Each structure stands twice: as C-alpha cells, then as structure tokens.
Amino acid sequence: MLTPKPKRPITRRTLLASMLAIAATSITAGCGQLAYRLKNDVPDTFVPNPLELPPANDVFVWSQVIDAVDDYFRIVREQPVQNSDGIILDGTVETSYQIGASLLEPWRKDSTAGFERLQSTLQSIRRRATITVRPRGAAYTIEVIVQKDLEDTDRSQYATESTAAVRHDGTIVRQQDGYDDSPQTLGWIPLGRDVSLEQVILRDIFGRITQADSKRLLHHK
C-alpha cells in the first residue's frame, strides 16, 4: 500500500521565486509589445463612409474630388455637384475597371500596401470606384465605393492540362497560325468592397479640401 507523500510547506523562498517568475513573464510580454510599437506605425483612424465635408464652394470641392480620384483610376463618367444659385444636384464619378497594381508597380496607387498589393501580385484582381458627393446645406457628404473582382479562368497559368490534346490515332493535326493556348477568362468573381482603398481616397479628398496648400519654393504672389 502506497503511503501519500506529505505536502511541502510553502516557504518564503518558494513564494519569492514564483513572484519573480511572474514578473519576468510580464516584463518579457511588455518588451514584446514595445518592440511591436517601435517597428510598426500606429494604425490610421477609421473615417466614416459617407464622410462629412465642411462648407466650401461647389466648384472647388468638385475639382478636388476629380483631381484626387484621377490619381487612382481613369474616370469614364462624371456629373459635377452643384450647390449654388438655388441649384442643388448630387455629383457622381464613375471609373473604369483597372487591374490591380502589383509589388513591381510601387508608383501606382490603386492597391494599398500589405495584403491588397500582395493579392494583386499573385492573382488577377480588378477594381472600379464610384464616388457620390451630396450637398447638405452649405456642406457636403462624400461616399466612396470601391468594388473588387477576381478573374475566373478555365485553368491556372502554366498548368499541365491543356485544351490542345495530343492525338495517337494517326490523324494529322494541323495547327493554325496564331493559336492561343493561354487560360481563357470565364468571368469575374465579386470579392466585395476594398475598404482600405476607400479609406485612403476619403482621407486624400478630405485633406485636399480642409488643408491649405503649403508655400512652394518658387511661389510668387
């Protein structure tokens, strides 16, 4: 028959060692969080969409919207906003579909840094934007919607399967000039909205309207 071992009393030395171990764990975790903050920027504040814009001249507001959107997409249709002389009219901007910028195209701005640009590098992604500016008294609200689609093909690029099968029945197979055996696009799969790009465009437009232009080196009065 086994005799149970007597319980060891908790001494001051044991209690002190336990407290030191807990403190060391906490310090290590705190240093890890500090290192993360030092190596990573603080995330930008999320702005609402639609976003409120301050009172301004309707021509000025619209010119800033067009100038900002043109940096990201090619505009195909626009209806300027009107908020003067008793005329109130919503403004809309529609862009064409654009294949997403890859990691090898850092000068393009239609793919945000991180996951979106990596995904656009590894997959065929296209985006289009729709911007609506609505007068609200002397002020405005602006809504930015960026839709993202994934290309759907009949097979992967450089796949082993092919539509040009080799025949072994002795039949002569004549290849026509210019035969294209590359993957064929079947359509586009909607992936929802690109919220990160919407946030970037909203901040860009808001900054253009609310912040005065800085003085340039060759600025003349």
N, C-alpha and C positions, 0 to 999 in steps of 0.2 A: 504494500500500500504506500502510495506516494505521500510524502508529508509536504504540505504547501510551504513555500518559502516565505519567511517573514518579510513584510514590506519595509523598504528602506525609508527612513525618515528624510523629509525634505530639509536639507541643511541650507544655511545662508549661502554657502559657496555654490550649491546647485541652483538656487534661485537667482543668484547674480549671473551665473553662466547663461541661464535661459534668457534673462533680460538683455544681456549683451548680444546674444544671437538674434533676438527680435529686432534690436536696434540696428544691427549690421544689415539685416534684410531690408529694413525700411530705408536706410541710407542708400543702399545699392539701387533700390527702386527709384528713389528720388533723383539720384545721379542719372539714371537712365532717362527719366522724364526731362531733366535739364538738358542732357545731350540731344534729345529729340528736338527740344525747342530751339537749341542753338543751330542745329543743322537744317531745320525746316521753318519756313516762313509761317507767320500766323495766318490762318485762312481768312480770306476776304469776307466782309459782312454780306450776308444774303440780302439782296434788294428785292422788293415786291415786283411782281409782274402781273398786271399793269403797274407802271410806276408814275407817280405824280411829278409833273414838271412845273416850275414856277411860271408866273405870268411873264410873257415876252411877246415880241412882235411875231406874227404868224409866218411871215416870210423868213425871218431869221431862224425860227425853230425848224421850219421845213428844210432850209438849206443845210443846217447842221445834221439833221437826220439823214439826208441824202448823202452828204459828204462822209458820214460815218459808215453807213451801210455799204457804200461803194468800196470801202477798204476790205470787205469780207466777201461780197458776192457781186455778180453782174446783175444790174437792175434791168428788168424787162418791161415793167409797167409801174406807173406812179400816178397818183391823184393827189395834188397838193392840198394841205389843210388850209382852211380859211376861217378866220376868226376876227373879222374887222368889217366895218361899214354895214353892220347888221346882217352879214352873211356868215353862217356857221355851217361848216362842212367838214366831215371827217377826212383825214388824209390816209392813204394806203400806199404801201410799197410792196411789190412782188418781185422776187428774184428768180433767176433760172436755177435749175439743178446744177450742182457743182460737185465733182469728185473730190473727196476729202484730201486735204494736204497730208503728206507723209512726213516721216522723220527726216527725209532727204530734202524737204522743202521748207526750211525754217522761216523763209520770208513770207510765206502765206499765212493768213490769219483765220481761215475758216475751220481749222481744227485746233482745239485748245490743247495745252500741254498735258502730258500724262497719258491716261488711258485712251482718250479720244484720238490723239495723234498716233498712238501705237496701233489702235484698232484700224485706223485708216491706212496704216502701212501694211498690215497683214491681210486686210480684207478690202473688197471694193465697196466703199461707202460713199453715198452721195447725200447732199444736204440742200435744202432750199429754205428761204426765210420769207416771212410775211410780217410786215410792221404796220400797225394801225395807230394813228395819232388822233385823239378825240378832244375837242375843246371842252373845257369845264370853266365857264365864266371867262375870266382873263387868263386862266391857267390851262393846263393840258394834262392828259394821261396818255401814256405810250405803252403799247403792248407788243412784245417781240415773240414770235413763234418760229422756231427752227425745227423742221422735220428732218428725220434721218432715216435712210433706207439702206438695206443690204442687198447686194446683187445676188440673184438666184440663177445659177448656171446649170447646164446639163451634166457637168462633171468638173472635177478640180483641174487646175492648170498643171500640165506635165503629168497627168495621170497615165497609168499603164493601159487602161481601157481606151478604146478609140472607136470612132464611127467608121473608120476605114479598115475593115477586117480583111485578113489575107485569105484568099480562096485557094483550095487544094484540089479542085475538081478538073483542073486543066483549062478552065475558061480564061480567056485573055481579058485582063482588067486594064482598061485604058484610063489613065489619069488625065483629067482635064487640066489645062493650064490655069494657074491661079486658084487651085483648090485650097480651101481654108479648113484645116482640121482643128482649129483652136476651139476652146469652150464657147458655147453659144449661150447668150443671155435669154433666160426664160421669163424673167420679170424682176421685180424688186420687192423685197420683204420689208414692210414698215417696222422700224425699231422704236417708234415713239419720238419724243422731243429731246433735243440736245440742250438740256438745261444749262450746262456750263457755258456754252457759246451764247445762249440768250443772256446770261448774266454779264458776260464780257461786253456784248453790244449795248446793253442797257447802261452800264457804267460809262462806256465811251460816250454815248449820246448825252447822258446827264452831265458829265464833266465838260463837254463842249458848250452846253447851254448855261451852266451855272458858274464856270470859272472863266475869268477874263484871260485873254491872250497875254502871254508873257512878252516883255520887250525883247526884240531881237537885236543882234549885233549891229545890223545895218538898218535899224528902224529910223525912219525920218518922219517928223511931224508934218 
